Amino acid sequence: MSKASRPMIEEVDLMIDNARLRDELEPYRDDSIDDPAMARMPLKLENEYLSSILAWERAPALPIRDWFNPPLHIPPPESLADDSLTARLHETIERLHSQSIVLTCTDHLSDRELYRLIYRDILPCCEKKIDGTGNQLEYRCVDDTETWLTYYADAVERRRFQEEHQIELPIARKPRYRRELP
């Protein structure tokens, strides 16, 4: 086989893969598959994009605790003393990170509050588990706009929010519990 025909064969293989992916995605067809930006993508990149959509569509939605083998069960927060709770919190955060679950915006919460949030809200939460590299689940530990504006929004975000909503902003503060999380 000549060197000139090898790129042609690779291009044909990419086209065949593209057709197969589009056929497999047909039952899930929506605007994300027909995105006009895909027309400008190289075929290899388009196939990676279509593969990621297919993986998402086929992924099971499971409680996060069941992403682990065995399932991740942690003691209730009220059953732990402060020193053992902190150790258990760090261990749990590392375990979550091992499954590509990243916690952000945690520095306004005490260790007990963060542990309680993980126990009550994160572990029982059903999410799609997608295997593969580059797939991360980010869990923002802020459930209201005021907390975000107070501790995490930068000056530009605060100004933009104030202009859009015409409200008095809370005073910006540094969070009390600085953490270095994985």
C-alpha positions as CSV (number, residue, x, y, z in Angstrom):
1,M,0.0,0.0,0.0
2,S,1.4,3.4,-0.9
3,K,1.8,6.1,1.7
4,A,-0.6,8.3,-0.3
5,S,-3.4,5.9,0.1
6,R,-3.1,5.5,3.9
7,P,-4.6,8.9,4.7
8,M,-7.5,8.1,2.3
9,I,-8.2,4.8,4.1
10,E,-8.1,6.6,7.5
11,E,-10.6,9.2,6.2
12,V,-12.9,6.4,4.9
13,D,-12.7,4.7,8.4
14,L,-13.6,8.0,10.0
15,M,-16.6,8.3,7.7
16,I,-17.7,4.8,8.5
17,D,-17.4,5.4,12.2
18,N,-19.3,8.7,11.8
19,A,-22.2,6.9,10.0
20,R,-22.3,4.2,12.7
21,L,-22.3,6.7,15.5
22,R,-25.1,8.7,13.9
23,D,-27.2,5.5,13.4
24,E,-26.7,4.6,17.1
25,L,-27.6,8.1,18.1
26,E,-30.8,8.2,16.1
27,P,-33.1,7.2,18.9
28,Y,-31.7,10.1,21.0
29,R,-31.7,12.7,18.2
30,D,-31.9,16.3,19.3
31,D,-30.3,19.7,18.6
32,S,-26.9,18.7,20.1
33,I,-26.4,16.1,17.3
34,D,-27.5,18.6,14.6
35,D,-25.4,21.5,16.0
36,P,-24.2,23.6,13.1
37,A,-20.8,24.0,14.7
38,M,-20.2,20.3,14.0
39,A,-20.1,21.1,10.3
40,R,-16.8,22.9,10.9
41,M,-15.3,20.1,13.1
42,P,-12.7,17.8,11.7
43,L,-14.2,14.4,11.3
44,K,-12.1,12.8,14.0
45,L,-13.2,15.5,16.5
46,E,-16.8,15.1,15.5
47,N,-16.6,11.4,16.1
48,E,-15.2,12.0,19.6
49,Y,-18.1,14.4,20.2
50,L,-20.7,11.9,19.0
51,S,-19.1,9.1,21.0
52,S,-19.4,11.3,24.2
53,I,-23.0,12.0,23.5
54,L,-23.7,8.3,23.0
55,A,-21.9,7.5,26.2
56,W,-24.0,10.1,28.0
57,E,-27.2,8.7,26.6
58,R,-26.4,5.1,27.5
59,A,-25.0,5.9,31.0
60,P,-26.9,4.6,34.0
61,A,-28.2,7.2,36.5
62,L,-27.1,5.9,39.9
63,P,-26.9,7.3,43.3
64,I,-23.4,8.6,43.7
65,R,-22.8,6.2,46.7
66,D,-23.3,3.3,44.2
67,W,-20.5,4.5,41.9
68,F,-18.2,2.7,44.4
69,N,-17.6,-1.0,44.9
70,P,-18.7,-1.6,47.6
71,P,-21.1,1.3,47.8
72,L,-19.8,4.3,49.8
73,H,-21.7,4.5,53.0
74,I,-20.4,7.0,55.6
75,P,-21.6,7.4,59.2
76,P,-24.2,10.1,59.9
77,P,-22.6,13.4,60.8
78,E,-24.2,13.5,64.3
79,S,-22.6,10.2,65.2
80,L,-19.0,11.6,64.8
81,A,-16.9,13.7,67.1
82,D,-15.2,16.7,65.5
83,D,-11.7,15.2,65.2
84,S,-13.0,11.9,63.7
85,L,-15.4,13.8,61.4
86,T,-12.6,15.9,59.9
87,A,-10.5,12.7,59.2
88,R,-13.6,11.0,57.7
89,L,-14.4,14.1,55.6
90,H,-10.9,14.2,54.0
91,E,-11.1,10.4,53.4
92,T,-14.5,10.8,51.8
93,I,-13.4,13.7,49.6
94,E,-10.5,11.6,48.3
95,R,-12.8,8.7,47.6
96,L,-15.2,11.1,45.7
97,H,-12.2,12.4,43.7
98,S,-11.2,8.8,42.8
99,Q,-14.5,8.7,40.9
100,S,-13.8,12.1,39.2
101,I,-16.3,13.9,41.5
102,V,-14.9,17.4,42.3
103,L,-16.3,19.6,45.0
104,T,-16.1,23.4,44.5
105,C,-17.2,26.4,46.6
106,T,-16.7,24.6,49.9
107,D,-14.8,27.2,51.8
108,H,-17.8,28.9,53.4
109,L,-18.8,25.6,55.1
110,S,-17.4,24.1,58.3
111,D,-16.1,20.5,58.1
112,R,-19.3,19.3,59.8
113,E,-21.5,21.3,57.3
114,L,-19.6,20.0,54.3
115,Y,-19.7,16.4,55.6
116,R,-23.4,16.8,56.2
117,L,-23.9,18.1,52.6
118,I,-22.0,15.1,51.3
119,Y,-24.0,12.7,53.4
120,R,-27.4,14.2,52.8
121,D,-27.2,15.7,49.3
122,I,-24.3,14.3,47.3
123,L,-24.1,10.6,48.0
124,P,-27.8,9.9,47.5
125,C,-28.0,12.1,44.4
126,C,-28.6,10.2,41.2
127,E,-26.2,11.1,38.4
128,K,-25.2,9.6,35.1
129,K,-21.9,7.7,35.6
130,I,-19.8,7.9,32.5
131,D,-16.6,5.9,32.3
132,G,-13.7,7.3,30.5
133,T,-11.0,9.9,30.7
134,G,-11.9,13.6,31.0
135,N,-15.3,13.0,32.4
136,Q,-15.7,14.9,35.7
137,L,-18.7,15.6,37.8
138,E,-18.4,19.0,39.5
139,Y,-20.6,19.6,42.5
140,R,-20.8,23.2,43.5
141,C,-21.5,23.4,47.2
142,V,-23.5,26.6,47.0
143,D,-27.2,26.5,46.9
144,D,-28.1,30.1,46.9
145,T,-27.1,33.3,45.0
146,E,-26.4,35.3,48.1
147,T,-23.7,32.9,49.3
148,W,-22.1,32.8,45.9
149,L,-22.1,36.6,45.7
150,T,-20.7,36.9,49.2
151,Y,-17.9,34.4,49.0
152,Y,-17.1,33.3,45.4
153,A,-18.2,35.9,42.8
154,D,-15.5,38.2,41.6
155,A,-15.9,41.9,41.1
156,V,-17.0,41.6,37.5
157,E,-19.6,38.9,38.3
158,R,-20.9,40.9,41.2
159,R,-21.3,44.1,39.1
160,R,-22.9,42.2,36.3
161,F,-25.4,40.5,38.7
162,Q,-26.2,43.9,40.3
163,E,-26.8,45.5,36.9
164,E,-29.1,42.7,35.8
165,H,-31.1,42.4,38.9
166,Q,-31.0,45.9,40.3
167,I,-30.5,44.8,43.9
168,E,-28.2,45.6,46.8
169,L,-25.4,43.1,46.9
170,P,-24.2,41.4,50.1
171,I,-20.8,42.5,51.3
172,A,-18.0,40.4,49.7
173,R,-16.2,38.3,52.3
174,K,-13.4,35.8,52.4
175,P,-14.6,32.3,53.3
176,R,-13.7,31.2,56.8
177,Y,-12.6,27.6,56.0
178,R,-9.9,27.6,53.3
179,R,-9.4,24.2,51.8
180,E,-7.1,22.7,49.3
181,L,-9.3,20.0,47.7
182,P,-8.2,17.5,45.0
